[in-house]
Amino acid sequence: HAFLYSGGVMNDLGTLGGWGSYAYGINNQGQVVGTAQTAAGSWHAFLYSGGVMTDLNSQLPANSGWTALTRANSINDAGQIIGSGINSAGFTHGFVLNPNA
């Protein structure tokens, strides 16, 4: 499992219902991004913030052109997230999520 080490304590970030998770990036606010397995066995990009792991796929608007966001690689201090996913044509591409766009 992905974890966050803070104040001398390792905090398990959990999963999205599956067996594992991996963290790849953290910003100065302590927000963590990565990939986690769902109960169905798929790997989805996540954002961990305020003690909660959120599946970034749940934040996609309808008809966004994405089938699945599979991995979040990095997050900056403005909350912008970069990663990769599968578009509606079945190809893997990079993405940038802008929290206030």
N, C-alpha and C positions, 0 to 999 in steps of 0.2 A: 504494500500500500504506500501511496504518497504520504509524506508527513511534513509538518511545519515545525521547525525547531525555534522556539521563542522562550525567552526567560528561563533557560535551562531545562525546558520541558519539551519532549517530543510529542506532538499532537498528530494522531492518525487522522487523515482527511477523509478516509472512508472510500466508498465506491458509488457507482450509480446502480447498485443492485447486483453486480457481478462479483467476481473474485479478486480483481486487481485494479490498481490505478498507478499512474506515473505522473509526477510533477516535472514541468520543464521550465517554468518561469515564475518570477515573483517581482513585485514592484515595492516601492518604499512604503506603501500603505499596508503591506502584508497580504495583498491579494495574490493568489496562486492560480496558475493555469496549467493544464495538462490534458491527459486522456484517462478515461476510466471505463471499465466494462459495465454494460447494462445487464439486467437480469436475463435478457434475450441473447446475450453473448456478443453483442456489437460493442465496438469501441467508439465512444463519443467524447468530443472536446468538453472540458469543464472549466468553470470559474469557481474558485473557493474564496468567499469573502464573508466576513462577519460570522464565521463559524458554520457557514452553509455551503455545500457543494451544489452548484447549479449546472444542469446539462445545457450547454449553449444551444443545442438544437431546439430547446423549448423557447428560445428567444427569436427564432427565425420567423419572419412574417410569411404568410401564405403566398405562394407563387414567387418565392425568392429566387428560384433557380437552383437551389441546393437540395440534394437528397439527404446528406448527412455531413455535419462538421465532425471530423474524426479525431483531430489533434489540435490543441492550442499550444503554441511554442513559446510565446512571450507576451508580456503585458507591460506597458509603460505607465508612468505616473499619471497620465491623463486617462487611463483605463482602456486605451486602445489595445486590441488583442490581434495577434497574427497567428495563423495556423494553416492547416490544410483540411480539405474535405472533398466530397464527391458531389459533382454537379448533376443536374437532371439528365444530362447526356451520358452519365456514367464515367466521366473523366475526373481524375484527381487534380485539383487546383489549389492554389493558395488563396487565403482570404484575409481581409482586415475588417475587424468589427469596431465601429466607432460608437461609444456608449451614448453620446448626445446628438447623434446625427439623425 
